[in-house]
Amino acid sequence: MRRADRTMHEYSKLRTVIANLPYLVMILMGVATIADGFSFSRWAWIGAGAYLAYGVAGAFWIMIFMCPYCAYYGTRGCPCGYGMISAMLVRKGSRNCFSEKFRRHIPVIVPLWLIPVVCGGMALRNSFSWWLAGLLFAFVIHSFVVLPLFSKRHGCADCPQKDDCPWMQGAGGRQALPQDGVKL
């Protein structure tokens, strides 16, 4: 289906909450992995709290620096609701810049997928625990398999910017098409 043929789907509040659950679960599993990996010590809770704060800050980073350039900005068409929140925080940018902004700002949140793996792996190396190994395995499956599949099927499937999205290109999507005379 071509970009021009797609209509923007409007998401209910319930579907928006559901769309955020995989990210929330990933963050909470990361918090649990960090806290358990370091034996629920004072420093473990500080590290887990810092990771939680980073997860919240990461969501706002996306809302501030990426969402203004998305076709969903300021609409109920944004599956996770970030577009509506973004419209309350910053002014709209040019849709032509979305691909560039995506490439520039997604790396800011990538460590959210890596920090619990590193912390959990270090903790397992120092003192093996089946509970922590299971928690770390669950984190990896959820974060690297479930969350991306859910995102692609829930939010990306009907996206009007799917054709020029770096995420979809790397996920077997179609090659990016120049939009409004802009070279990508």
Residue frames as a rotation matrix with the C-alpha (Angstrom) as fourth column:
MET 1
0.585 0.811 0.000 0.00
0.811 -0.585 0.000 0.00
0.000 0.000 -1.000 0.00
ARG 2
-0.233 -0.658 0.716 1.42
0.624 -0.666 -0.409 3.38
0.746 0.352 0.566 -0.96
ARG 3
-0.832 -0.197 -0.518 1.84
0.540 -0.504 -0.675 6.16
-0.128 -0.841 0.526 1.58
ALA 4
-0.866 0.500 -0.018 -0.86
-0.485 -0.830 0.277 8.29
0.124 0.248 0.961 -0.11
ASP 5
-0.227 0.815 -0.533 -3.38
-0.210 0.494 0.844 5.43
0.951 0.303 0.059 0.12
ARG 6
-0.525 -0.010 -0.851 -3.05
0.726 0.517 -0.454 5.00
0.445 -0.856 -0.264 3.91
THR 7
0.316 0.610 0.726 -5.52
-0.109 -0.737 0.667 6.67
0.943 -0.290 -0.166 6.21
MET 8
-0.708 -0.606 0.363 -4.55
-0.378 -0.108 -0.919 7.54
0.597 -0.788 -0.153 9.73
HIS 9
0.011 0.657 -0.754 -6.16
0.520 0.640 0.565 5.29
0.854 -0.398 -0.335 12.32
GLU 10
-0.066 0.004 0.998 -7.33
-0.684 -0.728 -0.043 6.99
0.726 -0.686 0.051 15.52
TYR 11
-0.499 -0.254 -0.828 -6.50
0.323 0.832 -0.450 5.13
0.804 -0.492 -0.334 18.74
SER 12
0.666 0.738 0.107 -8.70
0.072 -0.206 0.976 5.04
0.742 -0.642 -0.190 21.83
LYS 13
0.294 -0.536 0.791 -7.23
-0.907 -0.417 0.054 5.78
0.301 -0.734 -0.609 25.24
LEU 14
0.704 0.016 0.710 -7.35
-0.379 0.854 0.357 2.06
-0.601 -0.521 0.607 26.05
ARG 15
0.870 -0.399 0.289 -5.41
0.482 0.566 -0.669 1.12
0.103 0.721 0.685 22.89
THR 16
0.466 -0.726 0.506 -2.90
-0.358 -0.678 -0.642 3.88
0.809 0.118 -0.576 23.66
VAL 17
0.399 -0.285 0.871 -2.36
-0.887 0.121 0.446 2.43
-0.232 -0.951 -0.205 27.15
ILE 18
0.842 -0.046 0.537 -1.99
0.091 0.994 -0.058 -1.04
-0.531 0.098 0.842 25.63
ALA 19
0.806 -0.548 0.222 0.55
0.219 -0.072 -0.973 0.32
0.549 0.833 0.062 23.13
ASN 20
0.282 -0.713 0.642 2.71
-0.737 -0.590 -0.331 1.59
0.615 -0.380 -0.691 26.01
LEU 21
0.866 0.142 0.479 2.65
-0.459 0.605 0.651 -1.64
-0.197 -0.783 0.589 28.01
PRO 22
0.790 -0.611 -0.053 5.58
0.540 0.734 -0.411 -3.35
0.290 0.296 0.910 26.23
TYR 23
0.029 -0.788 0.615 7.87
0.033 -0.615 -0.788 -0.36
0.999 0.043 0.008 26.87
LEU 24
0.336 0.178 0.925 6.68
-0.856 -0.353 0.379 -0.12
0.394 -0.919 0.034 30.48
VAL 25
0.992 0.034 0.119 7.24
-0.079 0.918 0.389 -3.85
-0.096 -0.395 0.914 31.01
MET 26
0.468 -0.882 0.046 10.74
0.531 0.239 -0.813 -3.57
0.706 0.405 0.581 29.53
ILE 27
-0.061 -0.490 0.870 11.61
-0.421 -0.777 -0.467 -0.71
0.905 -0.395 -0.159 31.88
LEU 28
0.546 0.335 0.768 10.19
-0.833 0.120 0.540 -2.49
0.089 -0.935 0.345 34.94
MET 29
0.959 -0.275 -0.076 11.99
0.274 0.962 -0.024 -5.72
0.079 0.002 0.997 34.04
GLY 30
0.189 -0.924 0.333 15.19
0.293 -0.271 -0.917 -3.68
0.937 0.271 0.219 33.65
VAL 31
0.129 -0.050 0.990 14.64
-0.802 -0.593 0.074 -2.13
0.583 -0.804 -0.116 37.08
ALA 32
0.877 0.265 0.401 14.11
-0.458 0.716 0.527 -5.61
-0.147 -0.646 0.749 38.58
THR 33
0.755 -0.646 -0.113 17.20
0.472 0.655 -0.591 -7.01
0.455 0.393 0.799 36.83
ILE 34
-0.044 -0.797 0.603 19.42
-0.088 -0.598 -0.797 -4.20
0.995 -0.088 -0.044 38.09
ALA 35
0.249 0.206 0.946 18.02
-0.910 -0.285 0.301 -4.28
0.332 -0.936 0.116 41.63
ASP 36
0.955 0.149 0.255 18.20
-0.232 0.911 0.340 -8.09
-0.182 -0.384 0.905 41.91
GLY 37
0.675 -0.735 -0.065 21.55
0.335 0.383 -0.861 -8.30
0.658 0.559 0.504 40.14
PHE 38
-0.372 -0.818 0.440 23.14
-0.091 -0.439 -0.894 -6.21
0.924 -0.372 0.089 42.82
SER 39
-0.562 0.099 -0.821 21.36
0.663 0.648 -0.376 -7.92
0.494 -0.755 -0.430 45.73
PHE 40
0.458 0.867 0.199 18.84
0.589 -0.463 0.662 -5.16
0.666 -0.186 -0.722 46.40
SER 41
-0.281 -0.644 -0.712 21.59
0.946 -0.310 -0.093 -3.14
-0.160 -0.700 0.696 48.07
ARG 42
0.261 0.319 -0.911 21.38
0.303 -0.923 -0.237 0.61
-0.916 -0.214 -0.338 48.46
TRP 43
-0.540 -0.561 -0.627 23.46
-0.431 -0.456 0.779 1.07
-0.723 0.691 0.005 45.28
ALA 44
-0.833 0.322 0.450 21.28
0.535 0.679 0.504 -1.45
-0.144 0.660 -0.737 43.47
TRP 45
0.188 0.966 -0.175 18.20
0.886 -0.244 -0.395 0.67
-0.425 -0.081 -0.902 44.20
ILE 46
0.099 -0.239 -0.966 20.03
-0.158 -0.962 0.222 3.84
-0.982 0.130 -0.133 43.17
GLY 47
-0.877 -0.471 -0.093 21.02
-0.195 0.173 0.966 2.18
-0.439 0.865 -0.243 39.89
ALA 48
-0.555 0.753 0.353 17.51
0.826 0.549 0.128 0.81
-0.098 0.362 -0.927 39.35
GLY 49
0.339 0.670 -0.661 16.02
0.575 -0.703 -0.418 4.23
-0.745 -0.238 -0.624 40.10
ALA 50
-0.293 -0.536 -0.792 18.43
-0.374 -0.698 0.611 5.89
-0.880 0.475 0.005 37.68
TYR 51
-0.958 -0.014 0.288 17.46
0.233 0.549 0.802 3.36
-0.169 0.836 -0.523 34.99
LEU 52
-0.079 0.997 0.009 13.76
0.950 0.078 -0.302 4.07
-0.302 -0.015 -0.953 35.64
ALA 53
0.294 0.122 -0.948 14.40
0.096 -0.991 -0.098 7.82
-0.951 -0.062 -0.303 35.38
TYR 54
-0.716 -0.617 -0.327 16.32
-0.316 -0.132 0.940 7.23
-0.623 0.776 -0.100 32.14
GLY 55
-0.695 0.541 0.473 13.34
0.705 0.641 0.302 5.25
-0.140 0.544 -0.827 30.78
VAL 56
0.384 0.843 -0.377 10.97
0.743 -0.524 -0.416 8.14
-0.548 -0.120 -0.828 31.51
ALA 57
0.077 -0.448 -0.891 13.46
-0.246 -0.874 0.418 10.71
-0.966 0.187 -0.178 30.19
GLY 58
-0.857 -0.419 0.299 13.93
0.127 0.391 0.912 8.60
-0.499 0.820 -0.282 27.05
ALA 59
-0.139 0.894 0.425 10.22
0.971 0.208 -0.119 8.71
-0.195 0.396 -0.897 26.31
PHE 60
0.642 0.363 -0.676 10.20
0.328 -0.926 -0.186 12.49
-0.693 -0.102 -0.713 26.73
TRP 61
-0.408 -0.842 -0.352 13.33
-0.148 -0.319 0.936 12.78
-0.901 0.434 0.006 24.57
ILE 62
-0.741 0.201 0.641 11.44
0.646 0.472 0.599 11.06
-0.183 0.858 -0.480 21.75
MET 63
0.312 0.947 -0.070 8.39
0.909 -0.319 -0.268 13.28
-0.276 0.020 -0.961 22.31
ILE 64
0.516 -0.154 -0.843 10.48
0.059 -0.975 0.214 16.44
-0.854 -0.160 -0.494 22.17
PHE 65
-0.255 -0.818 -0.516 13.02
-0.520 -0.334 0.786 15.64
-0.815 0.469 -0.340 19.46
MET 66
-0.956 -0.107 0.274 11.29
0.145 0.638 0.756 13.13
-0.255 0.763 -0.594 17.14
CYS 67
-0.276 0.952 0.131 7.53
0.807 0.304 -0.506 13.41
-0.521 -0.034 -0.853 17.45
PRO 68
0.100 0.376 -0.921 7.26
-0.114 -0.915 -0.386 16.98
-0.988 0.144 -0.049 16.08
TYR 69
-0.524 -0.411 -0.746 8.47
-0.767 -0.152 0.623 15.62
-0.370 0.899 -0.236 12.71
CYS 70
-0.904 0.235 0.357 6.03
0.271 0.961 0.055 12.71
-0.330 0.146 -0.933 12.58
ALA 71
-0.683 0.723 0.104 2.76
-0.070 -0.207 0.976 12.56
0.727 0.660 0.192 10.68
TYR 72
-0.007 0.693 -0.721 1.08
0.766 0.467 0.441 11.56
0.643 -0.550 -0.534 13.97
TYR 73
-0.888 -0.424 -0.176 2.12
0.435 -0.653 -0.620 14.79
0.148 -0.627 0.765 15.74
GLY 74
-0.850 0.526 0.005 -0.84
-0.470 -0.755 -0.458 16.29
-0.237 -0.392 0.889 17.62
THR 75
-0.145 0.831 -0.538 -3.26
-0.806 0.217 0.551 13.54
0.574 0.513 0.638 16.54
ARG 76
0.315 0.349 0.883 -5.01
-0.766 0.643 0.019 10.53
-0.561 -0.682 0.470 18.03
GLY 77
0.848 -0.046 -0.528 -3.31
-0.395 0.608 -0.689 8.60
0.352 0.793 0.497 15.21
CYS 78
-0.239 -0.966 0.102 -0.21
-0.752 0.118 -0.648 8.10
0.614 -0.232 -0.754 17.36
PRO 79
0.260 0.410 -0.874 -0.51
0.075 0.894 0.442 4.58
0.963 -0.180 0.202 18.81
CYS 80
-0.264 -0.445 -0.856 1.47
0.853 0.306 -0.423 5.40
0.450 -0.842 0.299 21.95
GLY 81
0.708 0.657 -0.257 -0.01
0.703 -0.624 0.341 8.87
0.063 -0.422 -0.904 22.51
TYR 82
-0.182 -0.874 -0.450 3.37
0.810 -0.393 0.436 10.58
-0.558 -0.285 0.779 22.28
GLY 83
-0.559 -0.020 0.829 2.16
0.707 -0.535 0.463 12.75
0.434 0.845 0.313 19.39
MET 84
0.515 0.819 0.254 -0.53
0.472 -0.518 0.714 14.36
0.716 -0.248 -0.653 21.57
ILE 85
0.672 -0.340 -0.658 1.89
0.624 -0.219 0.750 14.94
-0.399 -0.914 0.065 24.46
SER 86
-0.381 -0.878 0.289 4.52
0.886 -0.258 0.385 16.28
-0.264 0.403 0.877 22.07
ALA 87
-0.116 0.428 0.896 2.05
0.641 -0.657 0.397 18.86
0.759 0.621 -0.198 20.75
MET 88
0.895 0.430 -0.122 1.72
0.350 -0.504 0.790 20.21
0.278 -0.749 -0.601 24.31
LEU 89
0.514 -0.778 -0.361 5.50
0.548 -0.026 0.836 20.47
-0.660 -0.628 0.413 24.71
VAL 90
-0.539 -0.799 -0.268 6.96
0.171 -0.416 0.893 21.65
-0.825 0.435 0.361 21.39
ARG 91
0.186 0.568 -0.802 5.98
-0.694 -0.502 -0.516 23.13
-0.696 0.652 0.301 18.04
LYS 92
0.790 0.208 0.577 5.48
0.220 0.783 -0.582 21.04
-0.573 0.587 0.573 14.91
GLY 93
-0.281 -0.900 -0.333 8.45
-0.350 -0.227 0.909 20.46
-0.894 0.372 -0.252 12.62
SER 94
0.027 0.209 -0.978 8.67
-0.998 -0.044 -0.037 19.45
-0.051 0.977 0.207 8.99
ARG 95
0.765 0.323 0.557 7.65
-0.316 0.942 -0.112 15.88
-0.561 -0.090 0.823 8.14
ASN 96
0.811 -0.495 -0.311 10.46
-0.257 0.177 -0.950 15.87
0.525 0.851 0.016 5.59
CYS 97
-0.096 -0.910 0.404 12.94
-0.818 -0.159 -0.553 15.66
0.568 -0.383 -0.729 8.47
PHE 98
0.721 0.490 0.490 11.40
-0.693 0.532 0.486 12.62
-0.023 -0.690 0.723 10.19
SER 99
0.867 -0.404 -0.290 13.88
0.281 0.880 -0.384 10.06
0.410 0.251 0.877 8.86
GLU 100
-0.061 -0.927 0.371 16.84
0.046 -0.374 -0.926 12.25
0.997 -0.039 0.066 9.81
LYS 101
-0.020 0.123 0.992 15.45
-0.904 -0.426 0.035 12.94
0.427 -0.896 0.119 13.30
PHE 102
0.927 0.374 0.037 14.72
-0.362 0.864 0.351 9.24
0.099 -0.338 0.936 13.80
ARG 103
0.547 -0.790 -0.278 18.31
0.460 0.561 -0.688 8.27
0.699 0.248 0.670 12.95
ARG 104
-0.259 -0.694 0.672 19.69
-0.184 -0.647 -0.740 11.02
0.948 -0.315 0.039 15.17
HIS 105
-0.198 0.242 0.950 17.57
-0.907 -0.412 -0.084 10.50
0.371 -0.878 0.301 18.28
ILE 106
0.795 0.484 -0.365 16.78
-0.344 0.856 0.386 6.77
0.499 -0.181 0.847 18.54
PRO 107
0.024 -0.848 -0.530 20.39
0.307 0.511 -0.803 6.02
0.951 -0.143 0.273 19.62
VAL 108
-0.442 -0.149 0.885 19.72
-0.657 -0.618 -0.432 8.07
0.611 -0.772 0.175 22.77
ILE 109
0.316 0.667 0.675 17.35
-0.944 0.289 0.157 5.38
-0.091 -0.687 0.721 24.07
VAL 110
0.397 -0.208 -0.894 19.22
-0.382 0.849 -0.366 2.28
0.835 0.487 0.257 22.80
PRO 111
-0.689 -0.720 0.088 21.10
-0.387 0.261 -0.885 1.88
0.614 -0.643 -0.458 26.12
LEU 112
-0.079 0.736 0.673 17.74
-0.983 0.055 -0.176 1.10
-0.167 -0.675 0.719 27.76
TRP 113
0.834 0.340 -0.435 17.94
-0.455 0.869 -0.194 -2.26
0.312 0.360 0.879 25.98
LEU 114
0.260 -0.860 -0.439 21.59
0.011 0.457 -0.890 -2.82
0.965 0.227 0.128 26.90
ILE 115
-0.268 -0.423 0.866 22.07
-0.784 -0.426 -0.451 -1.62
0.560 -0.800 -0.217 30.50
PRO 116
0.480 0.470 0.740 20.04
-0.835 0.502 0.223 -4.43
-0.267 -0.726 0.634 32.15
VAL 117
0.932 -0.191 -0.308 21.79
0.010 0.862 -0.506 -7.05
0.362 0.469 0.806 29.99
VAL 118
0.005 -0.991 0.137 25.22
-0.127 -0.137 -0.983 -5.76
0.992 -0.012 -0.126 31.00
CYS 119
-0.225 -0.053 0.973 24.28
-0.931 -0.282 -0.231 -5.38
0.286 -0.958 0.014 34.68
GLY 120
0.721 0.576 0.385 22.53
-0.657 0.745 0.117 -8.75
-0.219 -0.337 0.916 34.82
GLY 121
0.763 -0.503 -0.407 25.40
0.059 0.680 -0.731 -10.46
0.644 0.533 0.548 32.97
MET 122
-0.250 -0.874 0.417 27.98
-0.431 -0.285 -0.856 -8.98
0.867 -0.394 -0.306 35.35
ALA 123
0.007 0.329 0.944 25.93
-0.999 0.046 -0.008 -10.04
-0.046 -0.943 0.329 38.36
LEU 124
0.935 0.354 -0.028 25.52
-0.355 0.929 -0.106 -13.59
-0.012 0.109 0.994 37.01
ARG 125
0.377 -0.880 -0.289 29.26
-0.025 0.302 -0.953 -13.82
0.926 0.366 0.092 36.36
ASN 126
-0.427 -0.574 0.699 29.98
-0.655 -0.337 -0.676 -12.80
0.624 -0.747 -0.232 39.96
SER 127
-0.812 0.254 0.526 27.30
-0.335 0.536 -0.775 -14.94
-0.479 -0.805 -0.350 41.64
PHE 128
-0.824 0.476 -0.307 25.07
-0.153 0.334 0.930 -17.20
0.546 0.813 -0.202 39.55
SER 129
-0.639 0.737 0.220 21.37
-0.249 0.072 -0.966 -17.28
-0.728 -0.672 0.137 40.40
TRP 130
-0.722 0.443 0.531 18.70
0.685 0.561 0.465 -19.18
-0.092 0.700 -0.709 38.47
TRP 131
0.285 0.868 -0.406 16.18
0.764 -0.462 -0.451 -16.49
-0.580 -0.182 -0.794 39.38
LEU 132
0.135 -0.319 -0.938 18.34
-0.277 -0.921 0.274 -13.71
-0.951 0.223 -0.212 37.94
ALA 133
-0.879 -0.451 0.153 19.20
-0.016 0.349 0.937 -15.84
-0.476 0.822 -0.314 34.89
GLY 134
-0.345 0.845 0.408 15.48
0.922 0.387 -0.023 -16.35
-0.177 0.368 -0.913 34.26
LEU 135
0.481 0.496 -0.723 14.73
0.429 -0.852 -0.300 -12.66
-0.764 -0.166 -0.623 34.76
LEU 136
-0.292 -0.686 -0.667 17.56
-0.384 -0.554 0.738 -11.67
-0.876 0.472 -0.101 32.41
PHE 137
-0.884 0.027 0.467 16.39
0.384 0.611 0.692 -14.21
-0.267 0.791 -0.550 29.81
ALA 138
0.094 0.994 0.049 12.82
0.936 -0.071 -0.345 -12.86
-0.340 0.078 -0.937 30.08
PHE 139
0.295 -0.071 -0.953 14.13
-0.005 -0.997 0.073 -9.30
-0.956 -0.017 -0.294 29.70
VAL 140
-0.718 -0.660 -0.222 16.06
-0.253 -0.050 0.966 -10.23
-0.648 0.750 -0.131 26.55
ILE 141
-0.673 0.532 0.514 13.11
0.731 0.583 0.355 -12.08
-0.111 0.614 -0.781 24.96
HIS 142
0.345 0.870 -0.351 10.69
0.788 -0.472 -0.395 -9.29
-0.509 -0.140 -0.849 25.82
SER 143
0.306 -0.264 -0.915 12.95
-0.073 -0.965 0.254 -6.38
-0.949 -0.011 -0.315 24.83
PHE 144
-0.590 -0.687 -0.424 14.54
-0.496 -0.106 0.862 -7.79
-0.637 0.719 -0.278 21.69
VAL 145
-0.935 0.306 0.182 11.65
0.347 0.673 0.653 -9.92
0.078 0.674 -0.735 20.35
VAL 146
-0.169 0.968 -0.185 8.24
0.968 0.128 -0.215 -9.11
-0.185 -0.216 -0.959 21.85
LEU 147
0.091 0.205 -0.975 8.51
0.281 -0.944 -0.172 -5.30
-0.955 -0.259 -0.144 22.03
PRO 148
-0.733 -0.375 -0.568 9.80
-0.378 -0.469 0.798 -4.84
-0.565 0.800 0.202 18.44
LEU 149
-0.863 0.468 0.191 7.22
0.472 0.608 0.639 -7.26
0.183 0.641 -0.745 17.01
PHE 150
-0.016 0.886 -0.463 4.42
0.907 -0.182 -0.380 -5.56
-0.421 -0.426 -0.801 18.93
SER 151
-0.176 -0.120 -0.977 5.59
-0.019 -0.992 0.125 -2.13
-0.984 0.041 0.173 17.77
LYS 152
-0.936 -0.258 -0.239 5.80
-0.235 -0.044 0.971 -3.15
-0.261 0.965 -0.019 14.13
ARG 153
-0.705 0.706 0.066 2.42
0.635 0.586 0.503 -4.85
0.316 0.396 -0.862 14.11
HIS 154
0.057 0.774 -0.630 0.57
0.929 -0.273 -0.252 -2.34
-0.367 -0.571 -0.734 16.27
GLY 155
0.333 0.059 -0.941 1.96
0.160 -0.987 -0.006 1.07
-0.929 -0.148 -0.339 15.40
CYS 156
-0.543 -0.719 -0.435 3.99
-0.306 -0.314 0.899 0.69
-0.782 0.621 -0.049 12.23
ALA 157
-0.506 0.319 0.801 1.57
0.665 0.736 0.126 -1.34
-0.550 0.596 -0.585 10.11
ASP 158
0.400 0.781 0.479 -0.67
0.916 -0.327 -0.232 1.61
-0.024 0.532 -0.847 9.17
CYS 159
0.090 -0.434 -0.896 1.83
0.432 -0.794 0.428 4.44
-0.898 -0.425 0.116 9.59
PRO 160
0.951 0.305 0.053 1.72
0.192 -0.444 -0.876 7.08
-0.244 0.843 -0.480 6.85
GLN 161
0.524 -0.830 -0.194 5.51
-0.850 -0.523 -0.060 7.45
-0.051 0.196 -0.979 7.11
LYS 162
0.689 -0.182 0.702 6.25
-0.088 0.940 0.331 3.73
-0.720 -0.290 0.631 6.90
ASP 163
0.889 -0.284 0.361 7.93
0.442 0.322 -0.837 3.99
0.121 0.903 0.412 3.50
ASP 164
0.319 -0.820 0.476 10.64
-0.041 -0.513 -0.857 6.39
0.947 0.254 -0.197 4.68
CYS 165
0.799 -0.005 0.602 11.10
-0.600 -0.088 0.795 5.16
0.049 -0.996 -0.073 8.24
PRO 166
-0.185 -0.959 -0.214 14.59
-0.858 0.264 -0.440 3.85
0.478 0.102 -0.872 9.08
TRP 167
-0.389 0.109 0.915 13.05
-0.690 0.624 -0.367 1.33
-0.611 -0.774 -0.167 11.52
MET 168
0.620 0.715 0.323 10.91
-0.281 0.586 -0.760 -0.27
-0.733 0.380 0.564 8.84
GLN 169
0.581 -0.499 -0.643 13.75
-0.733 0.023 -0.680 -0.24
0.354 0.866 -0.353 6.30
GLY 170
-0.503 -0.843 0.192 15.90
-0.827 0.405 -0.390 -2.23
0.251 -0.355 -0.901 8.70
ALA 171
-0.398 0.452 0.798 13.00
-0.444 0.666 -0.599 -4.56
-0.803 -0.593 -0.064 9.46
GLY 172
-0.701 0.084 0.708 12.50
0.544 0.705 0.455 -5.68
-0.461 0.704 -0.540 5.90
GLY 173
0.345 0.824 -0.450 10.36
0.273 -0.547 -0.791 -2.70
-0.898 0.150 -0.414 4.96
ARG 174
0.699 -0.029 0.714 10.50
0.713 -0.050 -0.700 -1.08
0.056 0.998 -0.015 1.55
GLN 175
-0.424 -0.894 0.144 13.27
0.900 -0.434 -0.046 1.21
0.103 0.110 0.989 0.46
ALA 176
-0.162 0.321 -0.933 12.80
0.452 -0.816 -0.360 4.84
-0.877 -0.480 -0.013 1.44
LEU 177
0.129 0.287 0.949 11.15
0.971 -0.231 -0.062 7.05
0.202 0.929 -0.309 -1.16
PRO 178
-0.910 -0.411 0.045 12.06
0.398 -0.900 -0.176 10.72
0.113 -0.142 0.983 -1.52
GLN 179
0.074 0.956 -0.285 9.24
0.982 -0.119 -0.144 12.81
-0.172 -0.269 -0.948 -0.07
ASP 180
0.879 0.401 -0.257 8.41
0.357 -0.912 -0.203 16.25
-0.316 0.086 -0.945 -1.41
GLY 181
0.793 -0.574 0.204 11.70
-0.018 -0.357 -0.934 16.47
0.609 0.737 -0.294 -3.33
VAL 182
0.478 -0.644 0.598 13.89
-0.871 -0.257 0.419 15.83
-0.116 -0.721 -0.684 -0.28
LYS 183
0.171 -0.512 -0.842 16.74
-0.340 0.771 -0.538 13.34
0.925 0.379 -0.042 -0.65
LEU 184
0.933 0.206 0.296 17.06
-0.349 0.299 0.888 10.94
0.094 -0.932 0.351 2.23
